[in-house]
C-alpha cells in the first residue's frame, strides 16, 4: 500500500478490525519512511450480476426493479417494506448462486417462490403478469397449483 504522504510502498499494518457491520476490514497503517499514519479499508469486490433477457439482451441486475414489481403485487396486502427488501435481497443472493450471468426466467421464478411463502394473493398477482395470464382459467389453474403445493408442504 502506498503512503498517501510520501508515496513510499513500505507501510506496516499496526491495527486491523471489522468495519461496516463486518463488510469491510479497517486497517491503520504506518509508513516506515515518513512515519505518516493513515487508514485503509478492504472490501470484497462484487462482480456485476448480468441478467440475460428472453430476447437475448443483457442488462445489469437492478434490485430496485425487483422491489418495484413485488411492491405492485403486494399493494394493499399486509406485507411490510422490510419484508419486500428482504425478499429482494434473497432473490439477488439466489441469482448470484447461478454465476455472473443469469436468465430473467431464473430471477422471475425466484421472486415467485419467495412470494408464495410471503403472501398468496401477491403471488397470484405477480404470477399473472410474469406468466402472461390472459383468461380467468389461468388464475384457476395457478390457484390449483398453489393449493397442491400448500397441501404437499403441510
C-alpha positions as CSV (number, residue, x, y, z in Angstrom):
1,X,0.0,0.0,0.0
2,X,1.5,3.4,-1.0
3,X,1.8,6.0,1.7
4,X,-0.5,9.0,0.7
5,X,2.0,11.4,2.1
6,X,5.4,10.3,0.6
7,X,4.2,7.6,-1.9
8,X,6.6,5.1,-0.3
9,X,5.5,1.5,-0.7
10,X,6.9,0.2,2.6
11,X,4.0,0.5,5.1
12,X,3.2,-1.5,8.1
13,X,-0.3,-2.5,9.4
14,X,-0.5,-1.6,13.1
15,X,-4.2,-2.4,13.7
16,X,-7.0,-4.3,11.9
17,X,-10.6,-4.5,12.9
18,X,-14.0,-5.2,11.3
19,X,-15.9,-2.2,9.9
20,X,-19.2,-1.5,8.1
21,X,-21.1,-4.3,10.0
22,X,-18.5,-6.9,9.0
23,X,-18.5,-6.0,5.3
24,X,-15.0,-4.4,5.4
25,X,-11.7,-4.5,7.3
26,X,-10.4,-1.2,8.6
27,X,-6.6,-1.1,8.8
28,X,-4.4,1.5,10.5
29,X,-1.1,1.8,8.7
30,X,2.2,3.4,9.5
31,X,4.7,4.5,6.8
32,X,8.2,3.3,7.7
33,X,9.8,6.0,5.6
34,X,8.0,9.2,6.8
35,X,6.1,7.9,9.9
36,X,2.8,9.1,8.5
37,X,-0.3,7.1,9.8
38,X,-3.3,6.5,7.7
39,X,-6.4,4.3,7.4
40,X,-7.4,1.9,4.6
41,X,-10.5,-0.2,4.1
42,X,-10.5,-3.7,2.5
43,X,-13.8,-4.8,0.9
44,X,-14.9,-7.8,-1.1
45,X,-15.1,-6.9,-4.8
46,X,-18.5,-7.9,-6.1
47,X,-18.7,-8.7,-9.8
48,X,-21.7,-7.2,-11.6
49,X,-24.6,-9.5,-12.0
50,X,-25.9,-9.6,-15.6
51,X,-29.5,-10.5,-16.4
52,X,-30.0,-12.2,-19.8
53,X,-33.4,-11.4,-21.1
54,X,-35.5,-13.8,-23.2
55,X,-34.7,-11.5,-26.2
56,X,-31.0,-12.2,-25.6
57,X,-30.4,-8.6,-24.4
58,X,-28.2,-8.2,-21.3
59,X,-28.6,-5.7,-18.5
60,X,-27.2,-5.2,-15.1
61,X,-29.3,-6.6,-12.2
62,X,-31.3,-3.9,-10.6
63,X,-32.7,-4.8,-7.1
64,X,-35.0,-1.7,-7.3
65,X,-36.7,-3.2,-10.3
66,X,-37.4,-6.4,-8.4
67,X,-38.7,-4.4,-5.5
68,X,-40.9,-2.3,-7.7
69,X,-42.6,-5.4,-9.2
70,X,-43.0,-7.0,-5.7
71,X,-44.4,-3.8,-4.3
72,X,-47.0,-3.6,-7.1
73,X,-48.0,-7.2,-6.4
74,X,-48.2,-6.5,-2.6
75,X,-50.2,-3.3,-2.9
76,X,-52.9,-3.3,-0.2
77,X,-51.6,-6.6,1.3
78,X,-50.2,-7.0,4.9
79,X,-46.6,-7.0,3.6
80,X,-44.1,-4.6,5.2
81,X,-41.4,-2.7,3.2
82,X,-38.8,-4.6,5.2
83,X,-40.3,-7.9,4.0
84,X,-40.1,-6.7,0.4
85,X,-36.5,-5.5,0.9
86,X,-35.5,-8.9,2.4
87,X,-37.3,-10.8,-0.4
88,X,-35.4,-8.7,-3.0
89,X,-32.1,-9.3,-1.3
90,X,-32.8,-13.0,-1.2
91,X,-33.7,-13.0,-4.9
92,X,-30.4,-11.3,-5.7
93,X,-28.5,-13.8,-3.5
94,X,-30.2,-16.7,-5.3
95,X,-29.3,-15.2,-8.7
96,X,-25.7,-14.8,-7.7
97,X,-25.5,-18.5,-6.9
98,X,-26.0,-19.1,-10.6
99,X,-22.9,-17.1,-11.6
100,X,-22.3,-13.7,-13.0
101,X,-24.9,-14.1,-15.8
102,X,-28.4,-15.4,-15.0
103,X,-31.6,-15.5,-17.1
104,X,-34.5,-13.3,-16.3
105,X,-36.6,-16.5,-16.0
106,X,-34.5,-17.6,-13.0
107,X,-35.0,-14.3,-11.3
108,X,-38.7,-14.4,-12.0
109,X,-39.1,-17.9,-10.6
110,X,-37.1,-16.9,-7.5
111,X,-39.5,-14.0,-6.9
112,X,-42.5,-16.3,-7.4
113,X,-41.1,-18.9,-5.0
114,X,-40.5,-16.3,-2.3
115,X,-43.8,-14.5,-2.8
116,X,-45.7,-17.8,-2.5
117,X,-44.3,-18.1,1.1
118,X,-44.9,-14.5,1.9
119,X,-48.4,-13.8,0.6
120,X,-50.6,-15.9,-1.7
121,X,-52.6,-13.0,-3.2
122,X,-49.4,-11.1,-4.0
123,X,-48.0,-14.4,-5.5
124,X,-51.1,-14.7,-7.8
125,X,-50.8,-11.0,-8.8
126,X,-47.1,-11.4,-9.7
127,X,-47.7,-14.7,-11.5
128,X,-50.5,-13.1,-13.6
129,X,-48.0,-10.6,-15.0
130,X,-45.0,-12.9,-15.1
131,X,-46.8,-15.8,-16.7
132,X,-48.9,-13.5,-19.0
133,X,-52.3,-14.6,-17.8
134,X,-55.0,-13.7,-20.4
135,X,-58.1,-15.6,-19.1
136,X,-59.8,-16.4,-15.8
137,X,-58.8,-20.1,-16.4
138,X,-55.2,-19.1,-16.0
139,X,-55.9,-17.9,-12.5
140,X,-57.9,-21.0,-11.6
141,X,-55.0,-23.2,-12.9
142,X,-52.4,-21.3,-10.9
143,X,-54.6,-21.4,-7.8
144,X,-54.9,-25.2,-8.1
145,X,-51.1,-25.4,-8.4
146,X,-50.7,-23.2,-5.3
147,X,-53.2,-25.3,-3.3
148,X,-51.4,-28.5,-4.4
149,X,-48.1,-27.1,-3.3
150,X,-49.6,-26.0,0.0
151,X,-51.1,-29.4,0.7
152,X,-47.7,-31.2,-0.2
153,X,-45.9,-28.8,2.2
154,X,-48.3,-29.4,5.2
